[in-house]
């Protein structure tokens, strides 16, 4: 592939003619490009919205061969790839799990043939056999590691797959330029990244200060006060914004509340199907929402320049997490408002996450023993199925065992114990990281209680010199944040929502081409709710049939949340251990709404209770192929309501929904009495 020379085209000329930027380079951009063109390795620590991607895009034009860009952010890869192809005239492509194996292999083949200038690739693909076959044939001019803090175990978003990038760097010639990019690396993370990149690395660090972000902390207690604050302030807030929650459940709940207040709100988290998330991203970019309520699954990969406000409904995990997330706002340079709703009780959520991310030592022994007894090796999913460990815990353990050279992974993704492995597993490094994360949580609590400049606190934590006040935050300029008065009407609305309208959501499942079931609702969380206690008493304590009050509640939800005029059949999930409880409940609902109950679903083998299994793969295997529709004519062409008592991982409803759709059902709408709060992974 042809390339240009600096003599004929200076970076300044490219900036104007190819990238259509007439305001010149920002301080540091030109230096990064120069270093890359001279074959140097660089770590660039620059704030969000600074223009880090521009540096490697321009530098790639001075090289004859391929630039590899590793990024965990699929939406951002899509945006950047589209801009390179459509605007900058740089042939680019993506390899990720968004594409089929055949599509990815076709892209890799084009890269080998020299038809692509920039190849964006998700780090998890590095362990794929197709990648390993093709990469040895590629002529590579430059490597870029986006979100480079993911390399570091000290980083706020450590990802084991990034270790494979380090191995690739070590295998590359010394004159291959490397650019590592991050907006959130304090000095400790920086040192770890430099150590792993090897060889001399130039660090180009800019200020983390964002003078257009107006930071403030508001001290509130409980959901009632938080929702009341949102109800009073959001209708008057400018533009579009994001509300970050610590859990998927709360993202759904806050979005539902705001929708009930007439705001165009949506929720976003990793539990939603990929096509749904992409649709939300596109609508957010087009300002079709007032607010998106999300876990930290949204943000890093959204290149939306005009986000006007970001509100944290819960305390984030650290000042670095917080800086990363508020950094999504105001990338156009205009004022953006960043509010943390601080309730000290919320610290328990992050403490739970920190404990959960530290696998117990016995689990390491279990996986090592399992691999020792399987000389042919096991892949990650096989290990998950046998052990019952979550996907996250299994990935962390496998990475740690690889780091200590206790196991190795072959090109097919199978793990083996190493023949000369040490006898002892060392946990000292992991305990240090665990304590570090607890200190980071304490640091964000200190931020919430801080009496000085909020921006100065964050930027100093990230490595800037101390004492640079912003002049606009809640402490520097209190009049930027006038007190919010909560009306009695708002208080009543919130109480009514929490007591009567708050319903756990059941996600739509499947695609437009292969639908499985539509979106639905549970009447309540399982937990300690009144309805959860009723279900527990009837199902496990011999309290008799589900009471009439649950039937009345279900009918009310049917009339208010479901397309009841389209539903012309009601089906129940055959029980594992509760006899006719669910069927009798479904028959009562059917009789009340005058819709036919259909005894159309049969169970052809025994299954275990889903709650007795430990992860999603085990639960999927438990119900796979367990149901049939003996008389498909009963459901053919019908829109069905599918009733069960408890929604756990969703695997049961998926399997039954898939069975009914294959039998000819037109659509399946699920309704359960309760939904469990825990997530299997």
Helices and strands as residue ranges (DSSP letters): H 11-17, H 29-37, E 41-45, H 52-60, E 66-70, H 74-86, E 92-95, H 101-112, E 118-121, G 123-127, H 129-135, E 140-145, G 148-151, H 162-171, E 177-182, H 187-197, E 202-205, E 213-219, H 222-233, G 234-236, E 240-244, H 248-260, E 265-268, H 274-285, E 291-294, E 307-312, H 319-326, E 336-342, G 344-346, H 347-356, H 361-372, H 380-387, H 391-403, E 407-409, E 415-417, H 428-448, H 454-461, G 478-480, H 488-496, I 497-501, E 505-506, E 509-510, E 515-525, H 530-540, H 548-561, E 569-572, H 581-593, E 602-603, G 610-612, H 616-623, E 627-628, G 632-634, E 639-647, H 651-662, E 667-675
